């Protein structure tokens, strides 16, 4: 909390635009680079191995590095607010800044290691500044993780780091990492952190709901707003009220746009909602007009206009090509029919690659409902486009 309060007091507004998870990752990254106080911030830019491209866009990185430089220089020149402590930065008391005048205490800040529950051999070794035996250390890890899970079923790596730092700071001779020459490592807490996090993952191995959903890099390809920041003027509760209002409105475009953040939050949530539950919460998200708008917000691409433009621009070229050089008999047969360019292009491409039309498209009457299709058609397990008004 000390480091983020320093940014807050120096007017670094950028931090209100970063999610709590990214703040934790950023703080962990700063500690791994050797940042121990606000004086060290001015050395971050240009240091070997400094890379924030996986956390922030380029412009925000530039702003952040400038803020680091200003914070370090102001602290060195004595331009520090009276309430700014000058102690070394640790994760013992770290939490994201609050917009209120009082900062809420998070569980990593108030967490107490239950030393009285530890094996007597481990307590004796720690009291004498010796390293505990591996079996006793493993028992300690189990006790600590059980205590952590009273606050958080599946704590993040940054939260586990806060606990590991507390232990290493209190008993460095017993728990700090040492190299082959018995010199203390630069980080010092890595092995303890790894043991705690591994134990957390082990106890959660069968609990799907407690797992943290990991977003694969490929999941966000092409997306410009995969999980946006919450709008400052609206809390989750306000947006939830608007979502409930959406269920009974006919003109919902404005509210759908306002609640885009909450839509993405529900879609990207750790506890993945089944499609039917998502549809009950966001019925208009399954209406063509609004799903087009959502896709445009997600990718910055107006898909309906872009698709129509592409069909008109390139569709005629493809049709003319196949007319001049039909590649097989099925292509010739399709060319003999009179159809609009869009459907004709799809059929020609499928025929050229000898793909079955039924494998991609399910043709149905325009009046058919979902229940009608399930009753009269065999719906495959693989994705398939249902085309209405085709018969």
N, C-alpha and C positions, 0 to 999 in steps of 0.2 A: 504494500500500500504506500510505503514511503516514496518509492520512485514515481508512481502514478500521481500522488499528491503533488510532487514537485512539478510535474508537467502541468497539472491543473492550475497551480499557483502562478505559473509563468505564462498562462494563456495559450497552451497548446491545444486548440480546439479539435485538432485532428483525432484525438483519442476518443471523443464522443462518437466518432463515426466508425470505430473499429469494434467488432464483436468481442464479448468477454473471452471467448475461446482464443481468438487471435491475440488478445492482450496477454493471456497466459503464455501462449507460445512465444510471443515477442520477449516477454520478461525472462523466460527460460533461456532464450537465445542470447540475450544480453549477459546473463550470468555465466553462460558457457564461454562467452568471449572475454570474460574477466572484468566486467563492469561491477564495481563494488560500491560506488557512491556516485552522486550527481557530478562530481568533479571529473569522473572518467568519461562522461558522455561525449565530450568534445573530441575524444580520440577514436570514436566509433567509425566515422567516415574515413575511408581510405585504408582502414586496418586490413591486414591479410585475412582472407576467409570470410569477410563480412558480406552476406548476401541475404536480402529480404525479398527477393523476387517471387518466392513461393507464398508470401504472406500478404503483400500489398501491391497495387498497381504502381507503375513507374513514377507518376506524379506524386502520389502519396508518399512513396519512399523518399523522394526529393524533399518534400515538406518535412518529413519526420527527421531526416538527417540534419536539415537546417535547424529544427527545433532542438535536437541533441546538442548541436554546436552552441546555440544561444544559452541553453540550460547550463552547460558546462562553464561557459565564459562568465555568465552572471554569477554562478556560485563561487567561481574563483575570485571575482572582483568584489565579493562581499554583498552583492545585490540579492540577498536572500531574505524572504519574508521572515518575521520573528517566529512564526509558528513552524518554520521548516526545520526539522531535525537534521543534524549533520552526521548522524550515525551511518555505519556501513549498511548498504542495501542488502537485505536478505528476503527470502520468501516466507519467513515465519509469519509476517503480518501483511501478506499481499492480498488485495482484492481490488476489483475494478472500482474507479471513482464513482461516487454517488452524486446526483444532482442536488440532493438536499444538503442542509448545513451540517448534519451529523452523518458519519459514515457507518453503515451497518457492519457488524463484526461477522465474518464468515467462519465456517467451522474450521478451516485450516489455521486461522489465527488463534482460535481458542482451544485447539486440540491439545490434549494432555496425554503423553505416553504413559500407559499404566505400568510403571516400573515395578509396583508392588506385586503384580501378577507374574513377573518374569521368574524363570528358574533361579534358585539360590546360587548356583554355580556362575550363572551369567552376571548376577548382581555383584558377586564377590570379585569377578574378573574386572568388571567395569570400575568398581570402587578402587581397585589397585592399579588402574590404568593399563590393564592387559587386554588382549584381544580374546573374545569369548570363543569357545570351541564351536565348530560348525553345527553340531546337533542343537546346542543351546541357542545359537543364532537363528536357526530355522524355527525353533519354538517361538523365539521373540517375534519373528516376522509374522507367524500365524496369529499371535496375540494382537499385534499392532493392526493387522488387516481386519481382524474381527472387530476391533474398536473403531477403525475407520468406517466400516460398513454400517455402523450405527448411525452415522451422519450421511453417508453417500454410498449407495449400493455398488456403484461402479465409478469410483473417482477417476478424474482425468490424470494424465501424467504430471501435469503441473501441480495438482493437489497432492499427489504422492511425493513430488519433489519437495513441497513445503514440509511434509512430515520428515522426510529423509534429512533435510538440512537441519531441522531442529535437533535430531539425534546426533548428527555428526558435529554440530556446533557445541553441544553439551559435553560429548565424550569423544573428542577427536582422536585420542590415542587408541581407543577401542574400535572405532568404526570408520575412520578415514581410510581412503584407498592409498596404498603405498606401492611404489614400484620396486624393482629388483634390488635397488641400492638402498632400500628402506627410506627413501625420500617421499614425502607426501606428494601425491599427484596434484596437478593444477586444478582439477575439478574436485576430487576428494569424496564425492557422494555417489558416484555412478553405480558401483556394485550394489549398494544398499537400495538405491532407487530401483534398480533392475529387479532385485528380489521382491520388493514390495509390489511392484506392478505385475510381475509374473504371478505372484500369489493371488492378486486381485482377479486376473484373467482366469486363473484356475478355478476359483470358487464360483465364477460366473459362467463357467463353460456350458452349463445346461440351462442357464436362465437367459432366454432370448430377449426378454423385455428389458433386462438390465444392461445389455450390451450397448456400446456406443456405436452408432452407425458410421461406418467408414466410407467416405465418398471417394470412389476411385477417380483418378485424374480424367479418365475417358468419359466419366459421367457428365462432365460439364463442358465437353467440347462444343464449340459454337454458341454457348450461352453467355450472354453479357450480364444477366441478372439471375444467377442460379439461386442464391439465397440472399436477398437484399437486406440492407440494414433497416431496423424498425424506424418508421417515420417519427420524428421528434414530437410532433403534435398529437400522436396517437399511441396509447399504450395497447398491450395485447387485449386488455379487457374492453377497451373502447372498440377495437376492431372486431372483437368477438360479438359485441352487440350489433354492429353493422352487418356481420355475417348472418346473424339470426334474422335481421330485418330483410335481408336479401331473399329469404325463403318465401316471403309474402308480397314481393313487389313485382311489377311488370316491367318498369323501366329501370334497369339495374346497371347500366353502363358506367355511370359515375361511381357507384359504390363498388363495383367490381374492380375498377381501377384503383380506388382508395385502399381496398383490402388485398391488393396483390401480394404484399409482404406476408400476410397471414396465410394466403393460399399456398405460397411457396413453403412457409413454415410447416404447414400440415402435410404437404407432399414430401418434404425432405425430412420429416420427423423421424427420430430414432425408432419409435414404435410405428412401423409402416402401416397405414390404414388400408384395409381392403377397398377395392374400387367401389363396392356398394356403399360403404361407410363414407367414403370421400364424396360420392354422389349425393348422399343424404345431407351432408354438410354444405356442399357447394353445387346445388342442382344446376345453376346457370353456367357453371364451368363446363357442362356437357352439352350446352347449346352452341351451335356452330358459330354464331357471331361472337360469342364471348370466348370460346376456345381459340378462335383466330386472334382476338385481342390479347389473350394471355400469351400465346405463342410469339406475338410481335413484341410484347414487353420482355419476354424471356430471351429472345434472340436478336431483337432489333430488326427483324425481317417481317414485312407484311406478306405472309405466306400466300394468301389468296390472290393478291395483286401480282406477286412475283411468279406464282405458278401460271396464272392466266397469261402473263406477259411472255413467259418462257414457251408456253404452248403455241401462242400466236407467232412468236419470233422464230422458233426452231422447229415447231411441228410441221409446217408446210415444207421446210427443207427436207425433213426426214421422209415425208410422204412422197415428195418428188424423187428422192433418191431411190426409194423402194419401187416406184413406178418405172424408173429407168433401168433398175437392176434388181428385179425380184429374186430373192435368195432361195425360195422354195415354193411348193405348190400352195401351201397354206397362206403364204403371203399374197400370192396371186388371187386366191379366193377372197381374202379380206379386202383387197383393193377393188374388187368388183362390186362391193356393197357401197351404199351411199350413207356415210356417217359424218358426224362433226369431227373436226380435227383432233380434239382431245381424246375421245374414246378410240378413234382410229389409230392414233400414234401408239397408245398403250397396247392395243391388240397386235399391231405390226411388230413392235419390239418383242413381245412374248412369242409371236410366231417365228420371228427370225432366230431366236435362241432356243426354239422348240420347247417352250415352256407351256404348260397347260393353263388356260385362262382361269379354270376353276380353282387352281391353286392360289391365285391372288385375289380374284374377285368373286363375290357371291351376289348374283343378280336376283333382285326381289321386287315385288310390287311396291309402288310408292306408298300405299296405304298400310303396308305390313308393319306390325309392332315388333318389339323385341320378343314378346311372348309367342307371337305368330311364327317368327323365324325359328325359335327353339323347338316349336311343335312340328314344323313342316320341313325343316332342314337339319342336316347333320353338321353341327358347328365343329370345325376342327380345333385341335389344341394349338396349332400354330397361328400366328397373326394373319388375318384376312380382312379385306375391305368389303363392306356390304354396300352395294350400290342400289339405291332405291330409284323408282321411276324408270327402271330399265326394261320393264315388260309391258 
